[in-house]
């Protein structure tokens, strides 16, 4: 992508950058990685990066509808891919009702800045008139156009058709609420490091800085309005970490106590590793197959002033294991991530239906391998952020049968319903004990 003459703090710059990120996602790149590959993204201010990220994430949540509108409003598929991405980003920003407040941008500002973004990009300049015409026609004929495209389930729900069908089959009563929740931005939940402070003391710190928040779990604090991570009071000092309320259930369930030998398998980015170490003095190994991801764990532990042994290795293999059994094992296994779409809305467009069976088979191998490493009377906590039963309850039941594992009480499937009582990610928990004999 050529260097463009746009001010980094302009909406045109943000739209252009988000459009290129959306194009990369269409090519198979996960959105966080796509953003880092957009020219100029890393060099802009934090505020500019935040604007680009916000537009790109909004586009992912509204891509089914935006795609359908682009198809209806153009005679052929816009080229290059970034031009299609620009139209999707702009349509997502202007496709709103009067009640959709607060609006991030004025509607006609979006139109004008989208045209400017196209004009400034050598690959899209030829289509600036088309961008203007498409967006203004949408504004004139919005009701009619939406009535037509919303006949399509993909446009109505903003998910691939196979995803909608799978969700309906798995959760006949809740599927609509789950899909709806997946199109919303997630709440910002903090985990209080109770080695350093208490929820009450931290809430008082927030109140002193006029930040509204409330406690939603034993260690969990929800901010009423999200703020940039580096602006969270006490974050860099290790008082708190960002972690979804459902993910904060893992450490208490595993019940690791002082002196125990513990394995956190598939540990990156280290949220659960940190929580385990906040609760007890442990001989803990954090295992991940990607050495680069281990760096994230190291950074998180340094911020929290905690230590663990970081090991690069495959949880389905044994070449990294020293043969000494573990008292506790946390197995947060690979999955389709269908339960964390609020945080990763691109996943729905990157996954394929066949991924479920492939990832379930991999997770089965990992669980069986880790079970061999568990000491008699030890506990293994199986965690997955999938909503598909093949990766969760069916997996847990088959594992227990294969290994004669005793199943202990655990939450099972948590659904991401975005209600006052269930405003968390869609995780699944199953806890097992290894017979002592």
Residue pairs with C-beta under 8 A, 6 or more apart in sequence:
1 20
1 38
1 39
1 82
1 121
1 123
2 121
2 122
2 123
3 39
3 40
4 13
4 16
4 40
4 120
4 121
5 120
6 12
6 13
6 16
6 116
6 117
6 120
7 13
8 40
8 44
8 45
8 48
9 45
9 47
9 48
10 113
10 116
11 51
11 105
11 109
11 110
11 113
12 113
12 114
12 116
12 117
12 120
13 40
13 44
13 48
13 52
13 117
14 48
14 51
14 52
14 55
15 55
15 86
15 89
15 90
15 110
15 113
15 114
15 117
16 82
16 86
16 117
16 120
16 121
17 38
17 39
17 40
17 41
17 52
17 56
18 52
18 53
18 55
18 56
18 59
18 85
18 89
19 82
19 83
19 85
19 86
19 88
19 89
19 117
20 34
20 38
20 39
20 82
20 85
21 31
21 34
21 35
21 37
21 38
21 41
21 52
21 56
21 85
22 34
22 56
22 59
22 60
22 63
22 82
22 84
22 85
22 88
22 89
23 80
23 81
23 82
23 84
23 85
24 33
24 34
24 37
24 38
25 31
25 34
25 60
25 346
25 349
25 350
26 81
26 84
26 85
26 349
27 81
28 350
29 37
30 344
30 346
30 347
30 350
31 56
31 57
31 60
31 344
31 345
31 346
34 56
34 346
35 41
35 49
35 52
35 53
35 56
36 42
38 52
41 49
41 52
42 49
44 52
46 228
46 230
50 228
54 104
55 89
55 92
55 93
56 89
57 185
57 345
58 89
58 92
58 93
58 104
59 66
59 85
59 88
59 89
59 92
60 345
60 346
60 348
60 349
61 92
61 158
61 183
61 184
61 345
62 88
62 91
62 92
62 95
62 158
62 183
63 88
63 92
63 158
63 349
64 152
64 154
64 155
64 156
64 157
64 158
64 159
64 160
65 91
65 92
65 95
65 149
65 150
65 155
65 156
65 158
66 87
66 88
66 89
66 91
66 92
66 95
67 88
67 154
67 155
68 149
68 152
68 154
68 155
69 91
69 95
69 138
69 145
69 149
69 155
70 77
70 78
70 84
70 87
70 88
70 91
70 134
71 77
72 145
72 148
72 149
73 134
73 137
73 138
73 145
74 87
74 130
74 134
77 84
78 84
78 87
78 127
78 130
80 123
80 124
82 121
82 123
82 124
83 118
83 123
83 124
83 127
83 131
86 114
86 117
86 118
86 124
86 131
87 114
87 131
87 134
87 135
89 114
90 110
90 111
90 114
90 131
90 135
91 135
91 138
93 104
93 105
93 107
93 110
94 107
94 110
94 111
94 135
94 138
94 139
95 138
95 142
95 146
96 103
105 113
107 139
110 135
111 132
111 135
111 136
111 139
114 131
114 132
114 135
115 128
115 131
115 132
115 135
117 124
118 124
118 125
118 127
118 128
118 131
119 125
119 128
124 131
138 145
149 155
150 156
153 161
153 164
154 160
154 161
154 164
157 164
157 179
157 183
158 183
158 348
159 167
159 179
159 182
159 348
160 348
160 349
162 353
163 338
163 348
163 351
164 175
164 179
166 353
166 356
166 388
167 175
167 178
167 179
167 387
168 175
170 387
170 388
170 389
171 178
171 387
171 415
174 415
174 417
177 417
177 418
178 387
178 415
178 416
178 417
178 426
180 418
181 342
181 416
181 417
181 418
182 341
182 342
182 345
182 348
182 416
183 345
184 342
184 418
185 226
185 342
186 244
186 342
186 343
186 425
187 222
187 223
187 226
187 423
188 222
188 223
188 225
188 226
188 227
188 242
189 216
189 220
189 221
189 222
189 223
189 242
189 243
189 244
189 245
189 248
189 424
190 202
190 213
190 220
190 221
190 222
190 223
190 232
190 240
190 241
190 242
190 243
191 219
191 220
191 221
191 240
191 241
191 242
191 243
191 248
191 271
191 274
191 275
192 198
192 199
192 202
192 219
192 220
192 221
192 239
192 240
193 238
193 239
193 240
193 241
193 274
193 278
193 304
194 219
194 278
194 279
195 278
196 237
196 238
196 239
197 205
197 234
197 239
199 215
199 218
199 219
199 221
202 221
202 234
202 239
202 240
203 213
203 214
203 215
203 221
205 233
205 234
205 239
206 212
206 213
206 221
206 223
206 233
209 233
211 223
211 224
211 225
211 227
211 233
212 223
212 224
212 225
213 221
213 222
213 223
213 224
214 221
214 222
214 224
215 221
215 222
216 222
216 245
216 423
217 245
217 248
218 248
218 252
219 248
219 275
220 243
220 245
220 248
221 240
222 245
222 423
223 232
229 235
229 242
230 236
232 240
232 242
233 239
234 240
235 241
235 242
235 303
236 303
238 303
238 304
238 305
241 271
241 274
241 275
241 300
241 304
242 271
243 271
243 275
244 340
244 343
244 424
244 425
244 427
245 423
245 424
245 425
246 414
246 424
246 425
246 426
246 427
247 271
247 272
247 425
247 427
248 275
249 411
249 427
249 429
250 272
250 275
250 330
250 332
250 381
250 383
250 429
251 272
251 275
251 276
251 278
251 279
252 279
253 381
253 410
253 411
253 429
253 431
254 262
254 276
254 328
254 330
254 379
254 381
254 431
255 328
255 379
256 262
256 276
256 279
256 280
256 282
256 327
256 328
257 280
258 280
258 281
258 282
259 281
259 282
259 283
260 280
260 282
260 283
260 327
260 328
261 282
261 283
261 284
261 324
261 325
261 326
261 327
261 328
261 375
262 276
262 282
262 283
262 284
262 285
262 326
262 327
262 328
262 329
262 330
263 284
263 285
263 287
263 326
263 328
263 329
263 330
263 370
263 373
264 272
264 273
264 276
264 284
264 285
264 286
264 287
264 308
264 330
264 332
265 287
265 315
265 329
265 330
265 331
265 332
265 333
265 366
265 370
266 287
266 288
266 289
266 315
266 331
266 332
266 333
266 334
266 366
267 273
267 286
267 287
267 288
267 297
267 330
267 332
268 288
268 290
268 293
268 294
268 296
268 297
269 293
269 296
269 297
269 300
270 286
270 296
270 297
270 298
270 300
270 301
271 300
272 330
272 332
272 383
273 284
273 286
273 297
273 300
273 301
273 308
274 300
274 301
274 304
274 306
276 282
276 284
276 330
277 284
277 301
277 304
277 306
277 307
277 308
278 304
278 306
282 308
284 308
284 309
285 308
285 309
285 310
285 311
285 326
286 294
286 297
286 308
286 309
286 310
286 311
287 311
287 312
287 313
287 315
287 320
288 294
288 297
288 310
288 311
288 312
288 313
289 312
289 313
289 314
289 315
290 312
291 312
294 310
294 311
294 312
297 308
297 310
298 310
301 307
301 308
311 320
312 320
313 319
313 320
313 321
314 320
315 331
315 333
315 366
315 369
315 370
316 362
316 365
316 366
316 369
317 369
318 369
318 372
318 373
321 373
325 373
325 374
325 375
325 376
325 378
326 373
326 374
326 375
326 378
327 375
327 378
327 379
328 378
328 379
328 380
328 381
329 370
329 373
329 374
329 378
329 379
329 380
329 381
330 380
330 381
330 383
331 366
331 367
331 370
331 380
331 381
331 382
331 383
332 383
332 384
332 385
333 362
333 363
333 366
333 367
333 382
333 383
333 384
334 359
334 362
334 363
334 366
335 359
335 360
335 363
335 384
335 385
335 386
335 391
336 347
336 351
336 355
336 356
336 359
336 386
336 388
336 391
337 344
337 347
337 351
337 385
337 386
338 347
338 348
338 351
338 385
338 386
338 387
338 388
338 426
339 384
339 385
339 386
339 387
339 414
339 416
339 425
339 426
339 427
339 428
340 347
340 385
340 416
340 425
340 426
341 347
341 348
341 416
342 416
342 418
342 425
343 425
356 386
356 388
356 390
356 391
357 390
359 386
359 391
360 390
360 391
360 394
360 395
363 384
363 391
363 395
364 395
364 398
364 399
367 380
367 382
367 395
367 399
368 399
368 402
368 403
370 380
371 380
371 399
371 403
371 405
371 432
371 434
374 380
374 434
375 434
376 434
376 435
376 436
376 437
377 433
377 434
377 435
377 436
378 433
378 434
379 408
379 431
379 432
379 433
379 434
380 405
380 431
380 432
380 434
381 410
381 429
381 430
381 431
381 432
382 395
382 396
382 399
382 428
382 429
382 430
382 431
382 432
383 427
383 428
383 429
384 391
384 392
384 395
384 427
384 428
385 425
385 426
385 427
385 428
386 392
386 426
386 428
387 413
387 415
387 416
387 426
387 428
389 413
391 428
392 413
392 428
392 430
393 412
393 413
393 428
393 430
396 407
396 428
396 430
399 405
399 430
399 432
400 406
400 407
400 430
400 432
403 432
404 435
405 432
405 433
405 434
406 432
406 433
406 434
406 435
407 430
407 431
407 432
408 431
408 432
408 433
409 431
410 429
410 430
410 431
411 429
412 428
412 429
412 430
413 426
413 428
414 422
414 424
414 425
414 426
414 427
414 428
414 429
415 422
415 426
416 422
416 424
416 425
416 426
417 423
